[in-house]
Amino acid sequence: MFAKEVYVNRRKKLKEAVGSGVILFLGNDEVGSNFEDNVYPFRQDSTFAYFFGISMPGLSAVIDIDGNTEKLYGPALSIDHVIFSGSHQSLEDKAASVGVRHVADSANLQGDLKEALQRKNKIHYLPPYRSEHRLKLARLLEIPLEEIEGKVSIDLIKAIVALRSIKSADELAEIEGAIATTVEMQKKAMEMARPGITERDLYAEVERIALTHGAGTSFPTIMTVNGQILHNHYRGNELKSGDMVLCDCGAEAHSGYAGDLTRTFPVDKKFTTRQKQVYDIVYAAYKTAKEMLRPGIEFYKVHWAACVKIVEGLKELGLMKGDPDEAVSAGAHTLFFQCGLGHMLGMDVHDMENLGEAYVGYTDELRQSTEFGFKSLRLGRILQEGMVLTVEPGIYLIPELIDLRKGQKAYLDFVDYESLEAYRHFGGIRIEDVFYITSDGAQLLGPGLPTTSGEIEAFRQSAGS
């Protein structure tokens, strides 16, 4: 948690931005994995944590803007809670620690909201991403379940996105800490990799480091020799000579702030010639993108430039042809780079994604594309000083996609399918770092990792694996 004044000031700014009405916040509840009391690790809702800072199941909060009151609601804790979970700080003391003076039992929440509706106050709430939140909203507000999403407050979403998009010095320090742990995780995976061990062996050590230094991981770790599968969570493959490992992992600080880094490295001490050639193309796209980062530039344009750089490199390999810019316009690059260049990062690894990419990564003036490849770009908007985001270009050779596009006779002016056949089982490569947008450019966050192919090989050789 931060100082009390941080949360008081955040709520003050939110009230000013929304203007009027009643804001309802639902904290998360514990969720059973295979029966009610055998629960998954608890993770507080990020927006609730941002404004109220308390990591405890079963909380809700209401801000009455017009009445200028704030109230925290929570369950009455019985002796059973103490026996099984230990003694707890009182709800009153928890509330006071974040500058909230009024508390009530959760049983009173529905009645208080009903009174607000009778006063004709607008109830602002966010899009629910958990089924229990949908059910709770339907009950509390007496709204049919199928109408819940249609009545979310766009004003509240936009106000929260504006606040959470710009990171304070305190937030930046938490992110830096999470990234420092993530660097340690990445280095350990690079040190350990060798023929004969499994993806699971690397995964287990990476998870151990995340738990040792924080709350665990900010998303399920991707540790795979099949880097062409973008979100691959199978970890049973044995590492073999000639393979590459793609490790995409992130630590989560106890405060909830995330790290997110990706490196691709050889199981042997050096890349093969072909692996190094493709890696260097991805690095060229990464370098192009990071050098463009600054306030005032559309991230969509940064993504486009990285795509062009990938096409230029693949032309040199003989896998693509024609004008690179025209190839990107035609979408031909998506045969190799199917996802977006990056996303914002903060208390969520894809920061505020539950609020909707249309509001987080885009604006009313710049809408998200619906085209394959471009629709997966989570962030396209103009960058602002204080934003934190990832840059993560990649090349992914997906045999099924190659066969599909070849059968469709797609991109014939830009792709040499005959030459591509020799790469169909190549796999995938991604490089990912996190950047903070400064007043005149961007700052790499964290202590840094080996990034170029030469640096990766030097690290692998020094590790003695």
C-alpha positions as CSV (number, residue, x, y, z in Angstrom):
1,M,0.0,0.0,0.0
2,F,1.0,3.6,-0.6
3,A,0.5,6.5,1.9
4,K,-3.1,7.4,2.8
5,E,-2.8,10.6,0.9
6,V,-2.2,8.8,-2.4
7,Y,-5.6,7.1,-2.2
8,V,-7.4,10.2,-1.0
9,N,-6.0,12.2,-3.9
10,R,-6.8,9.5,-6.4
11,R,-10.5,9.5,-5.3
12,K,-10.6,13.3,-5.3
13,K,-9.4,13.4,-8.9
14,L,-11.9,10.7,-9.9
15,K,-14.8,12.6,-8.3
16,E,-13.8,15.7,-10.2
17,A,-13.6,13.8,-13.5
18,V,-16.9,12.0,-13.2
19,G,-18.8,15.0,-11.9
20,S,-21.9,13.6,-10.3
21,G,-23.7,10.5,-9.2
22,V,-22.7,7.5,-7.2
23,I,-19.7,5.3,-8.0
24,L,-19.9,1.6,-7.1
25,F,-16.7,-0.4,-6.8
26,L,-16.8,-4.2,-6.4
27,G,-13.7,-5.8,-4.9
28,N,-13.0,-9.4,-5.7
29,D,-14.2,-12.5,-3.7
30,E,-12.4,-15.7,-3.1
31,V,-13.1,-18.4,-5.7
32,G,-13.0,-22.1,-5.1
33,S,-10.9,-24.2,-7.4
34,N,-12.6,-27.5,-6.8
35,F,-14.8,-26.8,-3.8
36,E,-15.8,-23.6,-2.0
37,D,-13.1,-23.6,0.7
38,N,-10.2,-24.7,-1.5
39,V,-9.6,-21.4,-3.1
40,Y,-7.4,-20.0,-5.8
41,P,-4.8,-17.4,-4.6
42,F,-6.7,-14.2,-3.9
43,R,-6.1,-11.2,-6.2
44,Q,-7.9,-7.9,-5.5
45,D,-9.5,-6.1,-8.4
46,S,-7.0,-3.7,-9.8
47,T,-9.3,-0.7,-9.9
48,F,-10.5,-1.3,-6.4
49,A,-6.9,-1.6,-5.2
50,Y,-5.9,1.6,-7.1
51,F,-8.5,3.7,-5.3
52,F,-8.8,1.9,-1.9
53,G,-5.5,-0.1,-1.6
54,I,-6.9,-2.9,0.6
55,S,-6.3,-6.5,-0.4
56,M,-9.1,-8.4,1.3
57,P,-11.9,-10.5,-0.1
58,G,-15.5,-9.5,0.0
59,L,-15.1,-5.7,0.0
60,S,-17.2,-3.1,-1.9
61,A,-17.1,0.7,-1.8
62,V,-19.3,3.5,-2.7
63,I,-18.4,7.1,-3.5
64,D,-21.4,9.5,-3.4
65,I,-20.0,12.5,-5.4
66,D,-22.9,14.8,-4.8
67,G,-23.2,13.9,-1.1
68,N,-19.4,14.0,-0.8
69,T,-19.2,10.8,1.2
70,E,-17.1,7.6,0.8
71,K,-18.1,4.3,2.4
72,L,-16.3,0.9,2.6
73,Y,-18.5,-2.2,2.9
74,G,-17.2,-5.5,4.2
75,P,-18.3,-8.8,5.8
76,A,-18.6,-9.1,9.6
77,L,-15.8,-11.5,10.6
78,S,-16.9,-14.3,12.9
79,I,-14.7,-16.3,15.4
80,D,-14.5,-19.0,12.6
81,H,-12.6,-16.5,10.5
82,V,-10.1,-15.9,13.3
83,I,-9.7,-19.7,13.9
84,F,-9.0,-20.5,10.3
85,S,-7.4,-17.3,9.1
86,G,-6.1,-15.5,12.1
87,S,-7.0,-12.2,13.7
88,H,-7.6,-9.3,11.3
89,Q,-7.3,-5.5,11.5
90,S,-10.8,-4.1,11.9
91,L,-12.7,-2.8,8.8
92,E,-12.7,0.6,10.5
93,D,-8.9,0.6,10.8
94,K,-8.4,-0.6,7.3
95,A,-10.7,2.1,6.0
96,A,-8.9,4.8,8.0
97,S,-5.5,3.7,6.6
98,V,-6.7,4.8,3.1
99,G,-8.6,7.9,4.3
100,V,-12.2,6.5,4.3
101,R,-14.2,7.5,7.4
102,H,-17.4,5.5,6.9
103,V,-17.8,1.7,7.0
104,A,-20.8,-0.6,6.9
105,D,-21.6,-4.3,6.8
106,S,-21.9,-5.7,3.2
107,A,-25.6,-6.5,4.0
108,N,-26.3,-2.7,4.0
109,L,-25.0,-2.1,0.5
110,Q,-28.1,-2.9,-1.5
111,G,-30.3,-0.7,0.7
112,D,-27.9,2.3,0.4
113,L,-27.8,1.9,-3.4
114,K,-31.6,1.7,-3.5
115,E,-31.8,5.0,-1.6
116,A,-29.4,6.6,-4.1
117,L,-31.6,5.5,-7.0
118,Q,-34.6,6.9,-5.3
119,R,-32.8,10.2,-5.1
120,K,-32.4,9.8,-8.9
121,N,-28.6,9.5,-8.6
122,K,-26.9,7.8,-11.5
123,I,-25.0,4.6,-10.4
124,H,-21.7,4.4,-12.1
125,Y,-20.1,0.9,-12.4
126,L,-17.4,-0.8,-14.5
127,P,-17.7,-3.7,-16.9
128,P,-17.7,-6.9,-14.9
129,Y,-15.2,-9.6,-15.8
130,R,-16.2,-12.2,-13.3
131,S,-19.5,-14.0,-13.3
132,E,-20.0,-13.4,-9.6
133,H,-19.7,-9.6,-10.3
134,R,-22.4,-9.9,-12.9
135,L,-24.7,-11.7,-10.5
136,K,-23.9,-9.2,-7.7
137,L,-24.6,-6.2,-9.9
138,A,-27.9,-7.7,-11.1
139,R,-29.0,-8.3,-7.5
140,L,-27.8,-5.0,-6.0
141,L,-29.2,-2.8,-8.8
142,E,-32.2,-4.9,-9.7
143,I,-31.1,-5.0,-13.3
144,P,-31.8,-8.0,-15.6
145,L,-28.5,-10.0,-16.0
146,E,-28.5,-9.6,-19.8
147,E,-28.6,-5.7,-19.4
148,I,-25.6,-5.4,-17.1
149,E,-23.0,-4.8,-19.8
150,G,-25.2,-2.3,-21.6
151,K,-25.5,0.0,-18.5
152,V,-21.8,0.3,-17.6
153,S,-20.6,3.9,-17.1
154,I,-18.5,5.1,-20.0
155,D,-17.8,8.3,-18.1
156,L,-16.4,6.3,-15.3
157,I,-14.3,4.1,-17.6
158,K,-12.8,7.2,-19.3
159,A,-12.0,8.9,-16.0
160,I,-10.3,5.8,-14.6
161,V,-8.3,5.2,-17.8
162,A,-7.1,8.9,-17.8
163,L,-5.9,8.5,-14.2
164,R,-4.4,5.0,-14.4
165,S,-2.6,5.6,-17.7
166,I,-0.2,8.1,-16.1
167,K,2.1,6.5,-13.6
168,S,3.4,8.3,-10.5
169,A,6.9,8.1,-9.1
170,D,5.6,5.6,-6.5
171,E,4.0,3.4,-9.1
172,L,7.1,3.6,-11.3
173,A,9.2,2.3,-8.4
174,E,6.8,-0.7,-7.9
175,I,7.0,-1.5,-11.6
176,E,10.8,-1.2,-11.6
177,G,10.9,-3.7,-8.7
178,A,8.6,-6.2,-10.5
179,I,10.8,-5.9,-13.6
180,A,14.0,-6.4,-11.6
181,T,12.5,-9.7,-10.4
182,T,11.5,-10.5,-13.9
183,V,15.0,-10.0,-15.1
184,E,16.3,-12.4,-12.5
185,M,13.6,-14.9,-13.7
186,Q,14.7,-14.5,-17.3
187,K,18.4,-14.9,-16.5
188,K,17.8,-18.0,-14.5
189,A,15.9,-19.6,-17.4
190,M,18.8,-18.7,-19.8
191,E,21.4,-20.1,-17.3
192,M,19.6,-23.4,-16.9
193,A,18.6,-24.3,-20.4
194,R,20.4,-27.3,-21.8
195,P,19.5,-30.5,-23.8
196,G,17.7,-33.1,-21.7
197,I,15.7,-31.0,-19.3
198,T,12.1,-30.0,-19.8
199,E,10.2,-26.7,-20.2
200,R,8.7,-27.5,-16.9
201,D,12.1,-27.5,-15.2
202,L,12.7,-23.9,-16.3
203,Y,9.1,-22.9,-15.5
204,A,9.4,-24.2,-11.9
205,E,12.5,-22.2,-11.2
206,V,11.1,-19.0,-12.7
207,E,7.9,-19.4,-10.6
208,R,10.0,-19.9,-7.5
209,I,11.9,-16.7,-8.0
210,A,8.6,-14.8,-8.5
211,L,7.2,-16.1,-5.3
212,T,10.4,-15.5,-3.4
213,H,10.4,-11.8,-4.3
214,G,6.7,-10.9,-4.6
215,A,3.2,-12.2,-5.0
216,G,4.0,-14.6,-7.8
217,T,3.6,-14.0,-11.5
218,S,1.6,-11.3,-13.2
219,F,0.3,-13.8,-15.9
220,P,0.8,-17.5,-16.6
221,T,4.5,-17.9,-17.7
222,I,5.1,-19.0,-21.3
223,M,8.1,-21.3,-21.4
224,T,8.2,-23.2,-24.7
225,V,10.3,-24.6,-27.5
226,N,7.3,-23.9,-29.7
227,G,7.5,-20.1,-29.8
228,Q,5.2,-19.9,-32.8
229,I,2.2,-20.6,-30.5
230,L,1.6,-17.2,-29.1
231,H,0.1,-18.2,-25.7
232,N,1.5,-21.6,-25.2
233,H,1.1,-23.0,-21.7
234,Y,2.1,-26.6,-22.3
235,R,5.4,-27.2,-20.5
236,G,6.1,-30.9,-21.1
237,N,8.5,-30.8,-24.0
238,E,12.1,-31.9,-23.5
239,L,14.7,-29.4,-24.7
240,K,16.9,-30.6,-27.5
241,S,20.0,-29.4,-29.3
242,G,19.0,-27.0,-32.1
243,D,15.8,-25.8,-30.2
244,M,15.1,-22.3,-29.1
245,V,13.3,-21.5,-25.8
246,L,10.8,-18.6,-25.8
247,C,10.4,-17.3,-22.2
248,D,7.6,-14.7,-21.6
249,C,7.2,-14.1,-17.9
250,G,6.5,-11.4,-15.4
251,A,6.7,-11.0,-11.7
252,E,3.9,-9.3,-9.7
253,A,4.9,-7.1,-6.7
254,H,2.9,-7.4,-3.5
255,S,1.4,-4.1,-4.5
256,G,-0.1,-5.7,-7.6
257,Y,2.2,-3.9,-10.1
258,A,3.5,-6.1,-13.0
259,G,6.6,-7.0,-14.9
260,D,6.6,-8.5,-18.4
261,L,9.6,-9.4,-20.4
262,T,10.3,-11.9,-23.2
263,R,13.6,-13.4,-24.5
264,T,14.2,-16.1,-27.0
265,F,17.5,-18.0,-26.6
266,P,19.1,-21.2,-28.0
267,V,19.2,-24.4,-26.0
268,D,22.8,-24.7,-27.3
269,K,25.3,-22.0,-26.5
270,K,24.9,-20.3,-29.9
271,F,22.0,-19.8,-32.4
272,T,22.1,-21.6,-35.6
273,T,22.8,-19.4,-38.7
274,R,19.1,-19.4,-39.6
275,Q,18.0,-18.7,-36.0
276,K,20.4,-15.8,-35.8
277,Q,19.3,-14.3,-39.0
278,V,15.7,-14.3,-38.0
279,Y,16.5,-13.1,-34.5
280,D,18.4,-10.1,-35.9
281,I,15.3,-9.2,-37.9
282,V,13.2,-9.1,-34.8
283,Y,15.8,-7.1,-33.0
284,A,15.9,-4.6,-35.9
285,A,12.1,-4.1,-35.5
286,Y,12.5,-3.8,-31.7
287,K,15.3,-1.2,-32.1
288,T,13.2,0.8,-34.7
289,A,10.2,0.8,-32.4
290,K,12.0,1.8,-29.2
291,E,13.8,4.7,-30.9
292,M,10.4,6.1,-32.1
293,L,8.9,6.2,-28.6
294,R,8.1,9.7,-27.4
295,P,5.1,11.8,-26.3
296,G,2.8,12.8,-29.1
297,I,3.4,9.9,-31.5
298,E,0.6,7.4,-32.3
299,F,1.7,3.9,-31.2
300,Y,-0.1,2.6,-34.2
301,K,2.6,4.3,-36.3
302,V,5.3,2.7,-34.2
303,H,3.7,-0.7,-34.8
304,W,3.5,0.0,-38.5
305,A,7.2,0.9,-38.7
306,A,8.2,-2.3,-36.8
307,C,6.1,-4.3,-39.3
308,V,7.9,-2.6,-42.3
309,K,11.2,-3.4,-40.7
310,I,10.3,-7.1,-40.4
311,V,9.3,-7.2,-44.0
312,E,12.6,-5.6,-45.0
313,G,14.5,-8.2,-43.1
314,L,12.4,-11.1,-44.5
315,K,13.0,-9.7,-48.1
316,E,16.8,-10.1,-47.5
317,L,16.2,-13.7,-46.5
318,G,14.2,-14.3,-49.7
319,L,10.9,-15.0,-47.9
320,M,9.2,-11.8,-48.9
321,K,9.3,-9.5,-51.9
322,G,7.9,-6.3,-53.2
323,D,7.6,-2.9,-51.5
324,P,7.7,-3.3,-47.7
325,D,5.1,-0.5,-47.0
326,E,2.7,-1.9,-49.6
327,A,3.2,-5.4,-48.1
328,V,2.1,-4.1,-44.7
329,S,-0.8,-2.2,-46.2
330,A,-1.9,-5.5,-47.8
331,G,-1.5,-7.4,-44.5
332,A,1.2,-9.7,-45.9
333,H,3.4,-9.2,-42.8
334,T,0.7,-10.9,-40.7
335,L,1.8,-14.3,-42.1
336,F,4.8,-13.7,-39.8
337,F,3.8,-11.2,-37.2
338,Q,0.2,-11.8,-36.2
339,C,-0.2,-9.8,-33.0
340,G,0.3,-6.3,-31.7
341,L,3.6,-4.6,-30.9
342,G,2.8,-3.8,-27.3
343,H,0.3,-2.8,-24.6
344,M,0.2,-0.6,-21.5
345,L,1.4,-2.1,-18.2
346,G,0.7,-1.2,-14.6
347,M,-1.4,-3.0,-12.0
348,D,-2.5,-5.4,-14.8
349,V,0.0,-6.8,-17.2
350,H,-2.3,-5.7,-20.0
351,D,-3.2,-2.6,-18.0
352,M,-6.9,-2.0,-17.6
353,E,-7.8,-4.5,-20.2
354,N,-11.1,-5.3,-18.4
355,L,-12.2,-1.7,-19.1
356,G,-12.1,-2.3,-22.8
357,E,-9.3,-1.8,-25.4
358,A,-11.5,0.8,-27.2
359,Y,-11.0,3.1,-24.2
360,V,-7.6,2.0,-22.9
361,G,-5.6,1.6,-26.1
362,Y,-7.7,3.8,-28.5
363,T,-9.9,6.9,-28.5
364,D,-13.1,8.1,-30.1
365,E,-10.9,9.6,-32.9
366,L,-8.7,6.5,-33.4
367,R,-10.7,3.2,-33.5
368,Q,-9.2,-0.3,-33.3
369,S,-8.9,-2.1,-36.6
370,T,-10.9,-5.2,-37.3
371,E,-8.4,-6.7,-39.7
372,F,-6.4,-9.8,-38.9
373,G,-3.1,-8.9,-37.2
374,F,-4.0,-5.2,-36.7
375,K,-7.1,-6.1,-34.5
376,S,-4.6,-7.7,-32.0
377,L,-2.8,-4.4,-31.5
378,R,-4.0,-3.5,-28.0
379,L,-2.5,0.0,-28.0
380,G,-2.7,2.4,-30.9
381,R,-3.4,5.8,-29.2
382,I,-1.1,8.8,-29.0
383,L,1.5,8.3,-26.3
384,Q,1.7,10.6,-23.3
385,E,4.5,11.4,-20.8
386,G,4.1,9.1,-17.8
387,M,2.7,6.0,-19.7
388,V,4.4,2.6,-19.2
389,L,4.2,0.2,-22.1
390,T,5.8,-2.9,-23.7
391,V,7.5,-3.2,-27.1
392,E,7.4,-6.8,-28.2
393,P,7.9,-7.5,-31.9
394,G,8.2,-11.1,-33.1
395,I,8.3,-13.5,-36.0
396,Y,6.1,-16.6,-35.8
397,L,6.2,-19.3,-38.4
398,I,2.8,-21.1,-38.0
399,P,2.5,-24.1,-40.4
400,E,-1.3,-24.1,-40.3
401,L,-1.4,-20.4,-41.1
402,I,1.1,-20.7,-43.9
403,D,-0.9,-23.6,-45.5
404,L,-4.2,-21.6,-45.1
405,R,-2.8,-18.4,-46.8
406,K,-1.1,-20.4,-49.5
407,G,-4.3,-22.3,-50.3
408,Q,-6.1,-18.9,-50.4
409,K,-3.4,-17.7,-52.8
410,A,-3.0,-14.7,-50.5
411,Y,-0.1,-12.2,-50.6
412,L,1.3,-13.7,-53.8
413,D,2.9,-10.4,-54.7
414,F,4.7,-10.3,-51.4
415,V,5.4,-13.8,-50.2
416,D,7.7,-16.4,-51.7
417,Y,5.9,-19.6,-50.5
418,E,8.4,-21.9,-52.2
419,S,11.3,-20.5,-50.1
420,L,9.1,-20.3,-47.0
421,E,8.6,-24.0,-47.1
422,A,12.1,-24.6,-45.6
423,Y,11.1,-22.5,-42.6
424,R,7.7,-24.0,-41.8
425,H,8.9,-25.7,-38.7
426,F,11.3,-22.9,-37.6
427,G,9.2,-21.9,-34.5
428,G,8.9,-18.3,-33.2
429,I,11.0,-15.5,-31.8
430,R,9.9,-12.6,-29.6
431,I,11.8,-9.8,-27.8
432,E,10.0,-7.8,-25.2
433,D,10.9,-4.9,-22.9
434,V,9.0,-2.3,-20.8
435,F,9.4,1.4,-21.4
436,Y,8.4,4.6,-19.5
437,I,7.5,7.6,-21.7
438,T,9.5,10.6,-20.6
439,S,9.2,14.3,-21.6
440,D,11.3,13.8,-24.7
441,G,11.6,10.1,-25.4
442,A,11.5,6.8,-23.5
443,Q,13.4,5.1,-20.7
444,L,14.0,1.3,-20.5
445,L,12.7,0.1,-17.2
446,G,14.6,-2.4,-15.0
447,P,18.2,-3.4,-14.9
448,G,18.2,-4.7,-18.4
449,L,18.8,-8.0,-20.1
450,P,20.9,-9.4,-22.9
451,T,19.0,-8.4,-26.0
452,T,21.0,-8.7,-29.2
453,S,21.8,-12.1,-30.6
454,G,25.5,-11.6,-29.7
455,E,24.6,-10.6,-26.1
456,I,22.3,-13.6,-25.7
457,E,25.1,-16.0,-27.0
458,A,27.7,-14.4,-24.7
459,F,25.4,-14.8,-21.7
460,R,24.7,-18.4,-22.6
461,Q,28.4,-19.2,-22.9
462,S,29.3,-17.5,-19.6
463,A,26.5,-19.4,-17.8
464,G,28.4,-22.6,-18.6
465,S,25.2,-24.5,-19.5
